[in-house]
Structure formats: C-alpha cells, structure tokens
Amino acid sequence: MIPLKLIEIAAATGGRVHNATGDEAVSGPVEFDSREIGPGGLFVAVPGERVDGHDFAAAAVAKGAAGVLAAREVDAPSVIVPSVADAPTRSVALAGDTDGSGAAVLAGLAALARAVVDRLPALTVVGVTGSSGKTSTKDLISQVLEPLGPTVAPPGSFNNELGHPWTVLRADETTRHLVLELSARGPGHIRALCEVAPPNIGVVLNVGSAHLGEFGSREGIAQTKGELAEAATDVVILNADDPLVRAMAERARARVVLVGTSADADIRAHDVQLDEQARATFQLVTPKGTVPVTLGLHGAHHVGNALSAAAVGLELGATPEDIAATLSGAQRRSARRMEVTTRDDGVTVVNDSYNANPESMAAALRTLARMAGPNGERRTWAVLGVMGELGDSGAEAHEGIGRLAARLGIDRLVVVDEQAGAIQHGARLEGTGTGEEPVLVPDVEAAVALLDTELRPGDVVLVKASKVAAIWRVADALLGSRA
C-alpha cells in the first residue's frame, strides 16, 4: 500500500483515531491475519466465525503493525470505523458477524482501497468475472501483463468483499496493472466491488449455473455479471461464444472487444487441436496479426481464457508475438485448478477440487476423457462430489454430470457422499458402456480406500467437487502416499 498516516486512513474511512496521535505511519502491507502482519503494516480486525480479529489487535501491534482498522475500541493505535447498516454485499466472509462490526470493518476497508486507487492515476485496473474460469484467466492476464510493467493480482480466489479490497491495497506508486477477480452471490455485488476499484478494462467470460440457487436463473446471473460490463470505462472484453455474455455489449458504455471461436470475434482461436494431455494448440487471430500458441495448461476450456488474456494484453501494448510467447509458457498459479501430477508409478492425479459447477465439471470430465489417449490406452477415474448452490436444479444438474461421464466413456466413476448420489443415478440411466458400474461411497476415506486397492500404474484420476465437500483430501492422500 502507499504510505499513509493513521489520520489519513481515518479521513478515508470516515473513522476516528483512537489510542494514537494520528501521525503513526502505515508503510507496510494490510493484513487481516495477525500472523501475517509485518513492520509498519495495518491490521484489519475482521470478526470471523471462530475468532474475532479485535481480540488480536494488541498482538498485531506487538509484531510491528503501525495500527489497526477496527469497529470498536481496542488496546492499540487504531482507526475506529463508523457503524453501518448491513451492506448488500455481505457474504460468507462475514459468517461470524453477529453485531454488524464485520460489515463496518469491510466498509472501512473498501473505502480505504478506493482512496488508494484514486491516488494512483497511472494504474490500469482490469476486472474479470464469469461463472467459471475467473481465477485461471486472472492468472493468465497477470502473466501477459507482467512484461509490460509491475502487476498486482490476488493469490488464488480473493474475489469477495474482503479479498478484493485487500488485493487493491497491495498496489502502490510503482504498480501499473491491477488485475482483480470479481465474484457475486446476488444482484449488486459486482457493482459494489467495481466501486472499490473502478475497472478500466472489464472481462466477462461466461454465464453458467454457479450460484443458481441464489440467482434463480441464468438470466439473473447474466444481469449481475453484466454489472462489470456497465462499469468498465475503457474496454469491455466479452465472450462471443456465449449468447448471454455477447448480449452484454448493449449494456457497455466502453468500447467492446469480442473474443472466441466465432467468425465475427475480434480476437479468435482458429484450428484448435488438443494433444494427449488435453493441452491446446491454436492460431491466435488478432487485428495485428496471427501467431501460433501452444498452451501448457490442461483442458480445451483454457483456450477461451487465453483469448481474454490476449485481448487485455493487446489493449495495453503487448504484441501478438509477445502474447503468444507468454501464453505458451504460462504456468498454473492457483492451487487445485487442473493441477496435474504424475506419481512415480505412472498414476496421474488431476486435482481440480477447488470448486465445481456443472460447466466446470463438464470441462474437467472432457479433459479427463482426452487424457485417456487416442485409443483409450489409459484407464480413467472420475472421483466426484457434490456441486453446491444450485438450488432447485441441483438434482437434475448432478444427474446430467453422471450422464456425461457415461457418454464420455469414463472407466470408473466414484461418487462421494449421498448428497451427490444423483451423479451415480445419471450414469446408470445413461448406461455404463464398456466402463464398470458407477460406485457411491459414503465419504472421502472410503474413496481413498477404494482407489488404494484398485488403482493401476498409468491410470488417470480426476478429483472434483465444490469446496464444501473438501474432496481435495482424496488428491492429497493419493499424492502423499506415493508421490
């Protein structure tokens, strides 16, 4: 963060200085985990479901924090933010907020982030949203922009009203690009995040079924995702292959760039080919020339992500050749997202367990099927768990995934937990073909036991479910037992 005195932070947040003169200088990073605080930092006292950050204020200062952002008085130099009504952007980040102090702290954090952005006129803010692929695309955009100047992006999926301003506050006078991932659980959420850091460039990837339970329909999801298209001031990059995203061009006030495989896309992929590891090769067609790209990331769905990254790079001065070179060398930066590891015995584990919705689950299954080899030489396993937040469509969506697994010829389908039982049911309805009968196991431990007994050298195992299932424990067990 840029250096600020506590009195300046108070002015930015509408708060008051407590237990301090106000001249105390914050020169280090902003942290909401007292274990991460460093000299000169600002500790943000957020109430959580298990612990309250206010209880760690003194400890944070003892570790070197210059001050604390808090909702009530603490025994430390601090800025006390005003109380606020429960904010419309309230989400899981505030699970432990019983008295509104969490909403107040987050409102103060957002105000501070906006004040910092306003003091950085040379900063270009890039916002990314979509039902799936946000994190992978954010990582690709960051890698494309880094050769052009200092770039800040969140680790993993810091994309809500806590992680979003936290990321913004990593920017300082040297930062040229701020790449942000924006999520939502209801109308107005993305608009509120855009107010924290107004985007110069907005990227909308797709509209799927993630959080369908909260929104009620894909059209409702599109309405909220389109808030980014409305907010972007310079350029809006839209997926031409998704009709609901393409339609957002009518809501944009900035110039629109279409990306995809559609013939009228401004930046498109031509002649997409997948190798035996489901890594894509294609011709990147741009107004400034056509260049070949070979991705090291697994899955055809990364082609669309790469096109969005290319569009951002072109807008900010990269050449097609530079972009192709960066994309071809791009690495996966966020854990548990198509994380492919091969054990010494030849078993390949595809850990895509960070989260799941019907679209990302389908993409992962297609990737797994491709990794079987052109003649199905490798036996494929899909270890799948529940997909959360789908509302009334949950049973149908799970059944559809089971049907798809059967159609793709996945050899072994292991469904974890009765909540995901409709996946097994769907596979049975579709018919198992040459594969074995789909199995429903009660928990992760049972899945691991089955795999330990029946895995053979050369098998490929996909592990995927929503975060609530914590199914990454299957991948961890497989890799920890025989790395």
QUIVENKA-V570295 format. One record per helix or strand. SS is the DSSP state (A for helix, B for strand). FROM is the first residue (numbers start at 1). LEN is the number of residues. If there is no record, write none. Layout:
SS:FROM:LEN ; SS:FROM:LEN
//
This chain:
B:4:2 ; A:6:8 ; B:16:3 ; B:25:2 ; B:30:2 ; A:34:3 ; B:42:3 ; B:47:1 ; B:52:1 ; A:53:10 ; B:67:4 ; B:78:3 ; A:92:3 ; A:101:18 ; B:124:6 ; A:134:13 ; B:151:3 ; A:163:6 ; B:177:5 ; A:189:8 ; B:201:4 ; A:212:4 ; A:218:14 ; B:235:5 ; A:243:9 ; B:255:6 ; B:267:8 ; B:279:8 ; B:289:10 ; A:302:14 ; A:320:9 ; B:339:4 ; B:348:4 ; A:358:13 ; B:380:5 ; A:391:17 ; B:412:5 ; A:418:13 ; B:439:3 ; A:444:11 ; B:460:5 ; A:467:3 ; A:472:10
//
